[in-house]
């Protein structure tokens, strides 16, 4: 299992150092790797993992003098691949252990890698500022391997495509492009003009509205760290979606790494991100509020309609947030020495 978790040996060093490095003063909503790993097993199984048997794979398994055809189940489930954090101050992510790499990167870039600290140059009050600035990071979650270890006991696990504490997206690697959208405005001009990918209040699976009749939080494109709006909860949710899409879809202007796991005949990680449906992936808040269920951002079924602001219990005091992103996988277990023949799905 250790070889699976630490696919890249130098990450073992990063993890050991980060667990022992003196960081800034801990905050009330700070998360550590142990908390995050444990939370995967405390999550609502049907809402988050959502395990389904969807078919059968057939394998040719040959011994010394004969061959057999062996079936294994074709399964679908979701895995908490990564933690996405949005926050105001450089190197102060709620995901405590990720801050070491972010601080090292920021120190190499110099003082201009100030990220969300632009927010402190503006008032947080509604009267003076209606623009929210945030940094965003995406790091490999230890929970992916916690869940994988548990599911493997029942032979129904797809191997995660993430590596624990690997940085998949770090916005402070290029704050100029993160805030200006200079490259995004060119490379994704078509998405910006169409404008049908956005975060807003709706039901899971509800198609984007041309004329928006429900509360609108922000567009997915351009994928920048600025959102028009004074509510840092809703704005941070939009920025978190932009960071995840940067990992799944890729981008050219900011350091990012694709999740591991190439699509094949018997291993199919979702390689698409959609804002209106959980078909390919879903979110679960970790900080400041630990959710048990998983959903799309802005899912109106999670809104407390007894209050004027139905999301007040999810709003942080300091404006920092963290979510798990549960990515969908489909796979079948390869028997020892087996050669894939075909699969039947239903």
C-alpha positions as CSV (number, residue, x, y, z in Angstrom):
1,X,0.0,0.0,0.0
2,X,2.8,2.4,0.8
3,X,4.1,2.2,-2.8
4,X,0.6,3.0,-4.0
5,X,0.1,6.0,-1.8
6,X,3.5,7.6,-2.4
7,X,3.8,7.1,-6.2
8,X,6.5,9.7,-6.3
9,X,9.2,9.1,-3.7
10,X,10.1,12.7,-3.1
11,X,6.6,13.4,-1.8
12,X,7.3,11.2,1.2
13,X,10.0,13.7,2.1
14,X,7.6,16.6,1.6
15,X,5.0,15.0,3.8
16,X,7.4,14.2,6.6
17,X,8.8,17.8,6.5
18,X,5.3,19.3,6.4
19,X,4.1,17.3,9.4
20,X,7.0,18.6,11.4
21,X,7.5,22.1,10.0
22,X,6.5,25.1,12.2
23,X,3.6,26.8,10.5
24,X,1.7,29.9,11.3
25,X,-0.5,30.1,14.3
26,X,-3.2,27.4,13.8
27,X,-6.8,28.6,13.2
28,X,-10.0,27.1,14.6
29,X,-11.0,25.7,11.2
30,X,-7.5,24.3,10.2
31,X,-7.5,20.8,8.8
32,X,-4.8,18.2,9.0
33,X,-4.2,15.0,7.1
34,X,-5.5,12.8,9.8
35,X,-8.8,14.6,10.1
36,X,-9.2,14.6,6.3
37,X,-8.3,10.9,6.0
38,X,-10.8,10.0,8.8
39,X,-13.6,12.1,7.4
40,X,-13.9,9.9,4.2
41,X,-15.1,7.0,6.4
42,X,-17.6,9.2,8.2
43,X,-19.2,10.5,5.0
44,X,-22.6,9.4,3.8
45,X,-21.9,6.3,1.7
46,X,-24.8,6.6,-0.7
47,X,-24.4,10.4,-1.2
48,X,-20.6,10.4,-1.6
49,X,-19.1,7.0,-2.5
50,X,-22.3,6.0,-4.4
51,X,-21.0,2.5,-5.2
52,X,-22.8,0.7,-8.1
53,X,-22.3,-2.5,-10.0
54,X,-22.8,-1.7,-13.6
55,X,-21.6,-4.7,-15.5
56,X,-19.0,-7.5,-15.8
57,X,-15.5,-7.7,-17.3
58,X,-14.1,-10.9,-18.8
59,X,-10.4,-11.8,-18.6
60,X,-8.3,-14.6,-20.1
61,X,-6.2,-16.1,-17.3
62,X,-3.7,-18.7,-18.4
63,X,-1.8,-21.2,-16.3
64,X,0.9,-23.6,-17.4
65,X,-1.2,-25.9,-19.5
66,X,-4.7,-24.3,-19.8
67,X,-6.6,-21.0,-19.9
68,X,-9.8,-19.9,-18.2
69,X,-12.1,-17.0,-18.7
70,X,-12.7,-15.2,-15.4
71,X,-15.3,-12.5,-14.8
72,X,-14.9,-9.6,-12.4
73,X,-17.5,-6.9,-11.6
74,X,-17.5,-3.6,-13.5
75,X,-18.2,-1.0,-10.8
76,X,-18.7,2.8,-10.4
77,X,-17.9,4.8,-7.4
78,X,-16.7,8.3,-6.3
79,X,-13.3,8.9,-4.6
80,X,-12.3,12.1,-2.6
81,X,-9.3,12.6,-4.9
82,X,-8.3,16.2,-3.9
83,X,-8.8,19.0,-1.4
84,X,-9.5,22.4,-2.9
85,X,-8.9,25.4,-0.7
86,X,-9.7,29.0,-1.1
87,X,-8.3,31.6,1.2
88,X,-7.2,35.2,1.7
89,X,-3.6,35.2,3.0
90,X,-0.6,33.7,1.3
91,X,0.4,30.3,2.8
92,X,-2.6,30.2,5.1
93,X,-4.8,27.5,3.6
94,X,-7.2,25.7,5.9
95,X,-5.4,22.5,4.7
96,X,-2.5,22.9,7.1
97,X,0.1,20.5,5.6
98,X,-0.3,21.9,2.1
99,X,1.1,25.3,3.2
100,X,4.7,24.2,3.2
101,X,4.8,23.8,-0.6
102,X,2.8,26.9,-1.2
103,X,5.1,29.0,1.0
104,X,8.2,27.7,-0.7
105,X,6.8,28.4,-4.1
106,X,5.7,31.9,-3.0
107,X,9.1,32.7,-1.5
108,X,10.8,31.7,-4.8
109,X,8.4,34.0,-6.7
110,X,9.0,36.9,-4.4
111,X,6.7,39.5,-2.8
112,X,4.5,39.8,-5.8
113,X,3.1,36.3,-5.2
114,X,0.6,37.9,-2.7
115,X,-2.5,36.1,-4.0
116,X,-5.6,36.7,-2.0
117,X,-3.8,39.4,0.1
118,X,-5.2,41.8,-2.5
119,X,-8.4,41.4,-0.5
120,X,-6.9,43.1,2.5
121,X,-6.3,46.2,0.3
122,X,-10.0,46.5,0.1
123,X,-12.6,46.7,2.8
124,X,-14.7,43.5,3.4
125,X,-17.8,45.6,4.1
126,X,-20.6,45.6,1.6
127,X,-20.5,49.4,1.4
128,X,-16.9,49.6,0.2
129,X,-16.2,46.4,-1.8
130,X,-18.3,44.2,-3.9
131,X,-15.4,42.2,-5.3
132,X,-13.9,39.1,-3.7
133,X,-10.3,38.0,-4.2
134,X,-9.1,34.6,-3.3
135,X,-6.1,32.3,-3.7
136,X,-6.9,28.7,-4.5
137,X,-4.9,25.4,-4.1
138,X,-5.7,21.8,-5.1
139,X,-3.7,19.1,-3.3
140,X,-4.0,15.3,-3.3
141,X,-6.2,14.1,-0.4
142,X,-5.2,11.3,2.0
143,X,-8.8,10.4,2.2
144,X,-8.6,8.9,-1.3
145,X,-6.4,6.1,0.0
146,X,-8.3,5.7,3.2
147,X,-11.4,4.9,1.2
148,X,-9.5,2.8,-1.3
149,X,-8.1,0.7,1.5
150,X,-11.5,0.1,3.0
151,X,-13.2,-0.7,-0.3
152,X,-10.3,-3.0,-1.3
153,X,-11.3,-5.3,1.6
154,X,-14.4,-6.1,-0.4
155,X,-12.7,-6.1,-3.8
156,X,-14.7,-3.2,-5.1
157,X,-12.2,-0.4,-5.3
158,X,-10.9,1.7,-8.2
159,X,-7.4,2.9,-7.5
160,X,-7.3,6.7,-7.0
161,X,-5.7,8.9,-9.6
162,X,-4.3,11.3,-7.0
163,X,-1.1,11.2,-4.8
164,X,-1.3,12.3,-1.2
165,X,-0.2,16.0,-0.8
166,X,0.8,16.4,-4.4
167,X,0.1,20.0,-5.6
168,X,-2.3,19.8,-8.6
169,X,-3.0,23.5,-8.7
170,X,-1.3,26.5,-7.0
171,X,-2.7,29.9,-8.0
172,X,0.2,31.8,-6.4
173,X,2.5,30.3,-9.0
174,X,1.4,33.2,-11.2
175,X,-0.8,35.7,-9.4
176,X,-0.7,38.1,-12.4
177,X,-2.5,35.7,-14.6
178,X,-4.7,34.4,-11.8
179,X,-6.1,37.9,-11.2
180,X,-6.0,39.4,-14.6
181,X,-7.2,36.5,-16.8
182,X,-4.9,37.7,-19.6
183,X,-4.4,34.2,-21.0
184,X,-7.8,32.8,-20.0
185,X,-9.6,35.6,-22.0
186,X,-7.9,34.3,-25.1
187,X,-7.8,30.6,-24.7
188,X,-11.3,30.2,-23.4
189,X,-13.0,33.1,-25.2
190,X,-15.7,30.8,-26.6
191,X,-16.7,29.6,-23.1
192,X,-16.8,33.1,-21.8
193,X,-19.1,34.2,-24.6
194,X,-21.4,31.2,-24.3
195,X,-21.6,31.6,-20.5
196,X,-23.6,28.4,-19.8
197,X,-21.2,27.1,-17.2
198,X,-21.8,28.8,-13.9
199,X,-22.4,28.2,-10.2
200,X,-25.8,29.1,-8.9
201,X,-28.6,27.7,-6.8
202,X,-30.4,24.8,-8.5
203,X,-31.1,21.1,-8.2
204,X,-28.5,18.5,-9.2
205,X,-28.8,17.8,-12.9
206,X,-30.9,20.9,-13.7
207,X,-29.7,22.3,-17.0
208,X,-28.2,25.8,-17.2
209,X,-30.8,28.6,-17.6
210,X,-30.5,31.0,-20.5
211,X,-32.5,33.6,-18.6
212,X,-31.5,33.0,-14.9
213,X,-34.4,32.9,-12.6
214,X,-32.6,31.5,-9.6
215,X,-29.7,33.1,-7.5
216,X,-26.6,33.3,-9.6
217,X,-23.1,33.0,-7.9
218,X,-20.6,33.4,-10.7
219,X,-19.4,32.0,-14.1
220,X,-16.9,29.2,-14.3
221,X,-15.0,31.2,-17.1
222,X,-12.7,33.1,-17.0
223,X,-11.0,30.9,-14.4
224,X,-9.6,33.8,-12.2
225,X,-9.3,34.5,-8.5
226,X,-11.8,37.4,-8.6
227,X,-15.5,37.2,-8.3
228,X,-18.0,40.1,-8.4
229,X,-19.8,39.8,-5.1
230,X,-19.3,40.6,-1.4
231,X,-20.4,37.2,-0.1
232,X,-17.1,35.3,0.4
233,X,-18.9,32.0,0.8
234,X,-20.6,32.1,-2.6
235,X,-17.6,33.7,-4.3
236,X,-15.2,31.1,-2.8
237,X,-17.4,28.3,-4.1
238,X,-17.1,29.8,-7.6
239,X,-13.3,30.1,-7.3
240,X,-13.1,26.5,-6.0
241,X,-14.9,25.3,-9.1
242,X,-12.5,27.2,-11.3
243,X,-9.5,25.6,-9.6
244,X,-11.0,22.1,-10.0
245,X,-11.8,22.7,-13.7
246,X,-8.2,23.9,-14.1
247,X,-7.0,20.5,-12.9
248,X,-9.5,18.4,-14.9
249,X,-9.4,20.5,-18.1
250,X,-5.9,21.9,-17.8
251,X,-4.6,25.4,-18.5
252,X,-1.4,27.0,-19.8
253,X,-0.8,30.1,-17.6
254,X,-0.6,28.7,-14.1
255,X,1.3,25.7,-12.7
256,X,-1.1,22.7,-12.6
257,X,-0.8,18.9,-12.9
258,X,-3.3,16.5,-14.3
259,X,-4.7,13.8,-12.0
260,X,-3.0,10.5,-12.7
261,X,-4.9,7.6,-14.2
262,X,-5.3,7.3,-18.0
263,X,-8.6,6.1,-19.4
264,X,-8.5,2.5,-20.6
265,X,-10.8,-0.5,-21.3
266,X,-11.1,-1.5,-17.6
267,X,-10.2,1.8,-15.8
268,X,-12.1,5.0,-16.5
269,X,-11.6,8.0,-14.3
270,X,-13.9,10.9,-15.1
271,X,-12.0,13.4,-17.3
272,X,-14.7,16.1,-17.4
273,X,-16.0,18.7,-15.0
274,X,-19.6,20.1,-15.1
275,X,-21.1,22.7,-12.8
276,X,-24.7,21.6,-13.0
277,X,-24.5,17.8,-12.4
278,X,-22.6,15.4,-10.1
279,X,-22.3,12.8,-12.8
280,X,-18.6,13.4,-13.1
281,X,-17.8,14.6,-9.6
282,X,-19.2,16.2,-6.5
283,X,-18.1,18.5,-3.6
284,X,-18.1,18.1,0.2
285,X,-17.3,21.0,2.5
286,X,-14.5,20.3,5.0
287,X,-14.0,23.8,6.5
288,X,-15.5,25.7,8.2
289,X,-18.3,23.1,8.3
290,X,-17.8,19.4,7.9
291,X,-20.5,18.1,5.6
292,X,-21.5,14.4,5.6
293,X,-23.1,14.5,2.2
294,X,-21.7,15.3,-1.3
295,X,-23.3,17.5,-3.9
296,X,-22.8,20.1,-6.6
297,X,-21.9,23.6,-5.5
298,X,-25.0,25.7,-5.0
299,X,-27.3,22.6,-4.6
300,X,-30.5,24.1,-3.3
301,X,-31.4,20.9,-1.4
302,X,-28.7,21.8,1.1
303,X,-30.1,25.3,1.7
304,X,-31.8,26.0,5.0
305,X,-35.0,27.7,3.9
306,X,-36.0,28.5,7.4
307,X,-33.3,31.3,7.4
308,X,-33.1,34.4,5.3
309,X,-29.6,33.3,4.2
310,X,-29.9,29.6,3.8
311,X,-26.1,29.0,3.7
312,X,-25.2,31.0,6.9
313,X,-24.0,27.9,8.7
314,X,-21.5,27.3,6.0
315,X,-20.0,30.8,6.1
316,X,-16.6,31.1,7.7
317,X,-15.5,33.9,10.0
318,X,-12.2,34.5,8.2
319,X,-13.3,33.9,4.6
320,X,-11.3,30.7,4.2
321,X,-12.8,27.4,2.9
322,X,-11.9,23.9,1.9
323,X,-13.8,21.2,0.0
324,X,-13.2,17.6,-1.0
325,X,-13.7,16.9,-4.7
326,X,-15.1,13.4,-5.1
327,X,-14.2,12.2,-8.7
328,X,-16.1,9.5,-10.4
329,X,-14.3,6.2,-11.3
330,X,-15.4,3.2,-13.3
331,X,-13.3,0.1,-13.3
332,X,-13.0,-3.7,-12.8
333,X,-10.3,-5.5,-10.9
334,X,-7.7,-7.2,-13.0
335,X,-7.0,-10.8,-11.9
336,X,-3.4,-11.8,-11.5
337,X,-2.0,-12.6,-15.0
338,X,-5.3,-11.7,-16.7
339,X,-5.6,-10.3,-20.2
340,X,-8.7,-8.1,-20.7
341,X,-11.1,-9.5,-23.3
342,X,-14.3,-7.4,-23.1
343,X,-16.9,-6.0,-20.8
344,X,-20.7,-6.1,-20.7
345,X,-22.4,-3.1,-19.1
346,X,-26.0,-2.4,-18.1
